[in-house]
Amino acid sequence: MQFIYNFNSLPFYTEQEILLKEYIINFIHLNVKDILKNQNRAWDFHRIESPCLIPRDLVNENYTNEDLWVQESLNHSDVVLKPETTPATYAFMLEYFKHNNALPPVCFWQVSKSFRREQDQATKHCRFKEFYQQEFQCLYTKDTKNNYQENIINDLAEMFLNLLALPVRVVLSDRLPDYSLKTIDIEVYNADKWMEICSVSLRKDFPINPLIKNKPTECYVLEIATGVDRLIYNIQQRQKVFPELKVNNLL
């Protein structure tokens, strides 16, 4: 991860780091899939990819033009660089349900870039203006007796422990977005600070009640969201935290 431009929030990646990013994405996808299927074999998964641009009216109203990258004009643009992936995934899900007989529990996920007008901060905070998000939107019926959020959070934390080989903890989020009934964060300690690497929210804002047996059915969405850039940063930090780790050649 290098910062060649005169900004500390626009990282460049080498070929080795790109391969690491692809490994992280696949590792998380396979593990999340296994974790959910261990709870319920009926889970189905669909990977999608959305454009970097999104219609302005789909963006959460809490984002102002001071937060977003918009085309400068008197009235501002009808499209902006998306600040998060969720609205795009929701849009795809709505279209999918119109034309397919998909039944919960079903997960739609993507890896995509998001863009925010973050203030310049030290690199160690990983508050980038352009960054990769890997998000899983896991839809299930509201009357499901399985509390997926509580039942998988430790498995997700263990997944990140295995990936990063750094101390990991589970904490109740200090902020509760208006779309969430409960948000739990997973943080990693990189010898400098505890850093949030994953947020698991029980969302109540899916805009339709999917038809199940011709009956509209209320659903929750369990959102599992992680920042891929932060994971790369922490893997690289581990090499600095434990410089004594070397190969012992006993031949």
Order of alpha helices (4+ residues) and beta strands (2+ residues): alpha-beta-beta-beta-beta-alpha-beta-beta-alpha-beta-beta-beta-beta-beta-beta-alpha
